[in-house]
Amino acid sequence: MVAAVDQTVELLPWQRWVKRLASLILTLLCAWLLAKLVWLIVAPAPVHLMPPVTGQQSMSGAPALSASPVHLFGEVGQEAVVAVKNVDAPDTRLRLELLGVMQASIAEASSAIIAQKGGKGDFYRVGDIVQGRTKLGGVYTDKVILDTAGKLETLKFEEFSSRGVGVSARADEPDPRDVRDAKVSTLRDRFSRIRRPSEFMGIASDAALQSPEVVIDGLGLDPIGVGEGYSVSDSSVLLKAGMKKGDVLLSINGQSLGDASSDQALLEQVMQEGRAQIEVQRGNSRFMINQSFGAQN
C-alpha cells in the first residue's frame, strides 16, 4: 500500500533521512542535466587551426579521444584540442605513475589516469587533487603538469622518463571496463567525503562530464531493469544518509525509473514543474516522499 507523506505531518527519523536523500539525488541529477544544457549553449565545439599534416597522418572529422604516444587508449582518430602552451617544469619526485591522458576540446576538461607507484590508477580532471596539496595542472599528449601551491612539476609516461622523448613502447590496450571502473571509483570516493548537502553541487559540476551510467554507479545504485527502478547496493554512499541495502527508488511523479535515457527526459519535466513525488520501496512496504525545489530552496 502506498502512503503519501505530507510535509505538515511530523516525520519519523528514517523518513526525514529519506526525504533529505531524495533532495540530494534530485539536486545532483538536475545539476547534471542543467550543466549539460548550458555547456551546449555557451561552449559549442570551437574551430581550431591544426598543425600541418605530414606522412601518413590524416584529418578525421569524427570526434575521438587523443591517443597518447604509448597508445594506452589504442590508436584512434584525432579530436580537435585546444593548443596548450608547453610548460617547461622539472620532473616530479613524487612517487606517481602516469597511466593515460585524455585531451578535451576545452583544456580544463582534459583528464588523466594517475596511480601511486605500483598501485591502481585513478581518474583526475584538471584541477582535481592528486596527492596532498598537489593538483593536476595541465594535460599534454606525453605528460601532465602537477601544481603544488604554484610549484610546477612534470609527470611523464614511464617510457619517456627512462628512455627520452621520441622513444615509445607499445603498450597493451587497456580494457575499457578498467577505465570506466577508475572513473566510478574516483566518483565514489568523492561522494563518500561529502559532509554537507551543499557539497553535492561541486561534485555535480564534475559529474556533468560523466555519463549517466557512471554517476549511477558512483552513487552505488544498481539498475534492476527498465521500469523497475534502482536498488541501493551494500557499497552505496547513500547508506550514510539513512537508506538501507535493498531499498529501491521506483518512480518520480508516477513515472518509473530504470532507463538512463528516459530518466533524463523525466528530469527535464521535474525541473519545469519544480516538484517531485518519489516512490521508495523497502521490503514489502512502499512510501512516497513529496519534495518541492526551486530557486527559493
N, C-alpha and C positions, 0 to 999 in steps of 0.2 A: 504494500500500500504506500503510495507517495504522499508525503505530508509536507506542505509548504511552510517554511519557517518565516514568520513575519518579523520584521526588524523591531516592531514595537513590543514583541514578547521577549522576555529575558531568556537568553540562550544558555544552554549548558556549556561547560568549559570546552569540551571537544567540538561542539558546534561552532563556538567562536573561533577555534583554531581552523576549522574547515572553511569558515567564511573568509578568514584572513588569507588562507591558502588560495581560495578562488580569486580574490582580488589580485594577489601576486601573479597568478598564472595569466589572468586576463591582461594585466599591465604588461607582462613580458611579451605575450603573443601580439598584442595590439601595437606595442612599440616596434616589434619586428616588422609588422606589416606597414606601419606608417613610415618607418625609416626607409623601407624598400621603395615605397612610392615616391617619397621626397628625393631619394637618391636618383631615381629615373628622371625626375623633373629638372633638378638643379645640376646634375652631373652626367649629361649624355656622353656617350663614348667620344673622346676627343680625336682629332686628326693629328697625327704626328709625322714628322719627317723621319724616314728610316735611312740608315746608312746604305751606301752603295752595295748592290748585290754582286757578289763575285763567286766564281767557281760554280758549285752545284747548289748554292743557296737559292731559295725561291721564296717569293712572297705568297702567302696564303691568306685568303680572306676569311677563313674560318677561325673564330676565336678559340684559343687554346692556351694552356699554361706554358710559360717559357721553360725549356729544359735546361738543366744545369750542365756544365761541361762534362760531368761524370755520368750524366744521363740517369740520375737517380729516379726520375719520373718518366723514363722512356723517351724516345725520340719523337717529339710531337711537333705540330705546326707552331709557328711563332705568333704571339699576340703582341699587338702594338702596346708598348710600355713607355712610360714617361722616362725621358733621358735624364737620369740622375747623375749629378756631378760626382765624379770619382773622389773618394776621400782617402787620403794617404795617412794611415794610422798604424802604429806598431802592432805586431801580433800580440794577442792577449795571452796572459799567463794563467788565466782561469782554466780549470780542468773541464773544458767543454768540448763537444764534438758537433760539427755541422753535418747534418744528415741530408738536408734537402732545402731548396729555395723555391718560392713561387712568387713571381713578379706580377703585379696587377697593373691595370692601366692608370691607376692612381697610386703614387708611391706609398702613401700612408696605409693603403690596403694590402700592401705586399706582406708576405709572411715567410716563415722558415720553420724547419723542424730541427730542434737543438736538443742534445742529450748531455747528461753528465758522462764523463769518460766511462765507457763500458756499460752505461745504463740505457734505459728506454727513452726514446725521443718524445718530446712534447711539442705541440703546435703553438707558435707565437706569432702575433701580428706586430707590426711596427708600433712601438710604444709600450708593449707588454713587458712586465718584469721577468727577466730570465733567471736571475740569481741575485739575492740580496738587494742592493741598490742598482744593479746593472739592468738596463733596459735594451731592447732591440731597437737600434737607432736607424738602420738602413739595410736594404736587401739588394744585392748585386747578383750577377749570374754565377760568380765564382767565390763569393764571400758574403759575410754580413758585418755590419758595424755595430759594436757594443758601446753603449753610452753609460758611464758610471759618473753621475753628477758632473757632466761636462767633459770628462776624460774619455776620449775615443780610443777604441782598440779594434783590431781586426780579427775575425774568426773565419778561417778558410776551410775548405774541404781538406781532408787529411792528405790526399794526394798532392794538392797544391802546396801545402805547408812543407811536406817532406821532400818533394821532387822538384818543386819550382813551377811557376806559371807556364802554361803551354804543354805540360805533360799531364795527361789524364789517363785514368784507368777505367776500363769498362766495368761497371757495377751491375749486379743483378737488379732488374726492375722490381721495385717493392710492390707487394700486394696492395691494391687499392684499399682493401679492408684494413690494412695496418695504418694507412694514412688516416682513414676515417676514424679508427679507434683512437689514434693520437688526438684528433680534434675533440672527440667525445670525452676522453679522459681529462683533457685540459679544461673543457667546459664544466664538467662535473666538479673538478677541483675548485673552480671559481665560484660555482653555486654553493659549494659546501662552506665557503668562507663568509657567506652573507650573514650579517648580524642585524641589519635593519631593512625594512621593505624598500626604502629609497635606493638601496644598493642594487636592486634589480634593474633600475633604469640604466645604470652604467654598463651592466652586462648585456642588457638588451641591445644597446647600440652596437656592441661587438657581434652579438648573435645574429644581427640583421644580415651579415655577410655569410652566415652559415645556412645550410639547407634546413627546412622544417624538420626533417628526419633527425638531423644531428642535434637540434635543440630538444626534441622529444627524448632522444637517448640521453642527452645531458641532464635532463630532469629526472631520469630514471623511470620513465613511463614506457610500458610495453604495449604496442598496439595489439588488441585482441582480434580485430577484424573490422572490415568496413561496416560501419553502423553499430559496432559493438563497444566502442569506446577505448579508453586507455587504462591499463592496470598499473597500480603502484608496485614497483619491484622492491625486493628486500635491500637494494643498494640505493634507493631513491633518496635524494636530499629532502624530499617532501615529508619524509618520516619525522624530521625535526620540527615540522610545522603542525604536527598532530595527526597526519594521515597514518594509516596502517597498511602493512603489506597486504595486497589483495584488494584494497579499495579500488573501485572503478569509477572513472569520470565518464558518465554515459552520454549526456547531451547538454547543449546550451540552447535556451529558448525553444525547446521542443525538437531541435534538430540533432540527430545522432552524430556522435564523434567517431573517429577511427580512420578517416581518409584525409591525408595531408592536403590534397588539392581542394576538396570541397570544404574542409575546415577553414582554409584561408578565405574563401568566399563568405563563410559564416561570420568570420571575424569582421569583415567589412560591414556586414549588416549590424553586428553588435556595436561597432563604432558609431554608426549613424544613429541608432536608437538610443545609445547611452545607457543601456541597461542589459542585464543578463540574468537568466534564471538557470542555474546549474544543477543538474541531477547527478547525485552520487549514490552508488550502491555499496553497502558494507554488509557482507554476509547475505542474509535474506531480507535485509531492510534497505529501503530506499528513502532518501530525503532530498528536499530541494533547498537551495540557497539562493535568495534574491539579492542581487548586487547591482547598485547603481554607480556609475562613474562618469567622469567628465572633467571639464576644466575646473569645476569647483572643488573636486576631490583631490 
